């Protein structure tokens, strides 16, 4: 046997060993989603925190609300409706988004591989909650970034018999008050391709001082984040680009909705203007849709002076099943 053949066989054997070793570390199959006391398991095995505010003990809930938080938020942000809705017969569930401040993998905070991961997480969580409450209508409540996730996930589930019974888009991100020029957008997308994990604060990109941004009638973004343990200071270009793509696809997603839709909005919202919110609302083709304005509030409706009014309107809408 020639030296060349021997060398080739040795390399082939080494390659086979490395291949088998890599196979042993590959997932053997798709993860099985599961609700656990310490954290829920999503479609790909990712384990994330979640919270539950059950209806009164021993009573079957009239409905269930799954709440999805915003950028740099957490499931705990929904404590107010978690306190109020169970007394009205509604159970509330909320989970922490991957890539946000409660992600157990710290290096992944502020980053996301694809917005599709957020959507698949919501689908998986929704099916787990439905399984726990068979025959009970399940509604989605998305706040800010959560509104984008709910909107696009609901649009992708068109005509699915396990669709949510209705969706609530609170402080909907219908567009951005601060416009980004086409050239600047091109530069950002190019940078995201070349260096997707580069990080920037929202203030850096928008050219504003985040500490002065009003998020409630009494507090600024800076003051709010100073007392928020799950605050994230910066986000990857990849995550910001994924959010931008969702925004671009908003009109198409809105046109695909057929389930009842409730918009809860403020004309003082720092992200989207009233015209942008009204424009997105007009594109929703659901025969059952409603838009409510809260003129004394700002972006964080459930933390502002009208939170009791917001919650009362929400309960009335749930009672009517979106009518």
N, C-alpha and C positions, 0 to 999 in steps of 0.2 A: 504494500500500500504506500503510495507516494506521500511525501510530507504535506503536499497541497491538499490531498484528500483527507488526511488525518486532521489537518488544521480546520478544514471545512466541517468535518464531523464534530469536532470539539466545539466550534462556534455554534453549530446547530443544537447541540446538546445544552449548551449554556443558554441559548435563546429559549429552548423549551422549558428549562428550569425557571428562568425569569418569568416566562409567560404563565406557568402554573402558579408561581408565587403571587403574581399580580392577580390571577383569578381568585386565589384564596381570600384576597382582601376586598374583592368586588361584592356588592350586595347580591344576595342569592335570590332576591325577588322584591317586588314592590312592598313597601311597608303597609301595615294594616292600621288605618286611622283608629284612634281610640281616645276616649275621654278618661283621664286619670286624675286622681286627687292632686298630685303634684305637678301636673302639666299634661297637656293634650298632645297626641302624636298625629302629625299631619301625613299627607299622602306619600312623602318621601322619607319618613322617619324623623323629621325635624320635630323636636319637643319644645313647646312654648307654653308660657304661663296663660292661665285663663281664670275667669271669675264667674260666679253664678249668684244671682239673687232670686231664689225660688219664690213661687207663689205661697200663700198661706199653707201651713202644714196640713197634709191630708186632703187638700183640695186640688182637683185637676185644673190647671190653668186654662183660661179662656183663649189665651194666645201666648206666643213666645216672641221676644224681641232679641235679635242678635245684633250687638252694637260693635261697630268697627271704628277705631279711633283714627286720629290724624297724624301728620308728620310730627315726630318727637313727642307723641302722646303715649298713652297706655290704657289698658282695660280699666284701670281704677278711675279714669277720667269720668266714667259714667255712674259714679256713686249716687248722683242725685236721682236719676231715673231708676237706679237700682233700689233706692230707698222708697220711691213713690209708686212705681208701677205694680209691685207685688200686691199692695193693698187693694189695687183695682182689678186683681185677678190675672195679671200678666207676669210671667217669669222673664228675667233678663239674663242673657249670657253675653259675655264679652271676652275677647282673646287679644293677646298682645301680638302685634305685627312683627314678623321676622324682619331683621334689619333695623329695628327701632330700639328704644332705650332699655327695654326689658329682655332683649335677645340674650340668652345665656352665653352665646359665643361673642365675647366683647369685641373682637376684631371685625365682626360682621355688622356691628351697629353703624348705621348711617350708610349702608350699602345694600344693594339688591341685585341679583343676577338678571332678573327679568320681572316685569310687572305681572307676568303670567303666574309667577310663584304666589303672589298675593291673591290672585283670583282663584287659583287652585286650592289655596288654604281656606278661603271662604267657602268654596264648594264642599270641601271635606268637612269643615266644621258644621256647616248647614245640615249635611246628611246625618252627622252624628247626633245633632240636636233633634232632628226629625225622628230619628230612631228612638230617642229617649222619650219623646212626646208624640206617639202615633195618633194621628187624627186631629192634632191641634195645629191651627194655622201659625206659620212661622214668618215673621216680618224681619226685614233688615233695616238697621238705623246706621247710616254712615255719616261721619262728621269729617268735613274738610277732605284730606286725602282719602279717608274712609268712604266719602261720598263717591269719589272716582272709582274706587274698588267695587263698591256696590253697584254703581251704574253699569260698569263694563262687564262685571260678572253676570248680572241679571240679563243684560243684552245677549250675552253668549249662551244663556240657558233658555232662549226663546222657545216657547211651546213645550218645554220639558215638564212632565207631569209633576215633578218635584220642585217646580219653581217656588220662590218665596211668595207668600200671599200678597205681599206689597212691599215697597221699599220707601224709605225716608231718606232724603238727601238734605242733611243739615249743613249750613254754611257751605253750599255746593261750590266746588271749584269749577265754575263755568268758563273761566278765562282768567287772564291776569291784568290787573289795572296797569302794572308796569310792563309796557310793551318791550319786546326784544326784537331788534331789527333783524332782517333776514341774514345780513352778513354776520352779525354777532351770533345768531343762532347757528350758522354754518361753522363758525370758529369753535363754538362750544361742542357741537356734535363731532367735529374733527378731533378736538382735544379728548373727548370721551372715547373715541376709537383708539387713539394713540396711547392714552393714559387713563383708562376707565376708573382707576381707583384713586385718582387725584381728588383731593377734598377741598371744598369751599363752603363758607357759611352762606346762608341765603342773603345776608346783607352785602357780602362781597359781590355776589352776582347781580343784585339789584341796585347796588350803589347807594344803599340807605343804611342808617344806623338802626340796627334791630332793637336796641334798647329803648328807642322812642316810638316804636310801632304800637299803636293802641289795639289791644286784643279784647278788652272788656271796657265798660264805661268807667271803670275805676283803676284798671291796671294796664301796664305796658307789657310788651313781650319780654323785655329784659327783667322786669320785676316778677313776672309769672315764672320765668325759667329759673330765676335765682332760688326759688323755693320748690322746684320740681326735680326730683332725683333722677327721673328718666330723660332729662333734657339731653339733646345731642347738639354739639357745637358746630359740627360740619358734616357734609354729605358728599358722597362720591359723585363725580360727573356722570357715572353710569346710572345711578339712582335718579338724578335730576333729569337725565335724558329720557328715562323710562316714563317719568311723570309727564314730561313734555309730549311724549307720544300718546299718552292717554288723553291729554288735553286736545290734541289734534284730532283724535277720533271721537270726541264727545258728540258731535252732531249725528254721526252715523249710529252711535250707541243709543242716543235718545230716541231716534226714529224707530228703533227695534223694540222698544219697551211696549208691553201690552198689559202688564199687571198694574194695579193701582200705584200711583206715585205721589208722594207728598214732599214739597220743597219747603224748608224752613230757612229763611234768609234774613239778613240784615242789610239795609242800604249803606251802612257804615263799614261793611266788611273790608278789611285791608287787602284781600286777595282779588275778589271779583266785584265788578261794578254792578249796580242794579240793572243796567241795560244788558250786561252779559248774562246775568242770572235769568232775566226775563227772556232773553233770546234762546237760551238752552231749554227753558221751560216750554216755550212755544214749539220747540222741535219734538217734544215728547208726544208720541201718537197714541198713548194709552187713553181710552175713553174715560178713565177715572183718574184725574190728576188735579192737584190743588197746590197753590202757592200762597204761603203766609209770610208776612213781613213783620219784623220786630224792630221798630224805629229807634228804640232807646238802647238797643244792644249793639254789640260789635261781633267779632268773629267767633268767640267762644260762647255760644248761646247758653249752654248748660252751666256756665260759670258766671253769668251776668245777671243784671237786675231783673230780667224778665224770665228767668229760668222756670219759675212756677207756672207762668203763662204758657211757655213753650211745652211744658210737660202736660198741662191740662189739654192743650190743643192736640197733642199727640195721643192722649188717651181717648179723646172724642173720635179721632180719626180711626184708631184701632177698633173702637167699639162698633163703628160703622163699616168695618172691613174695607176701608179705603173709599167709601162712597161719600 
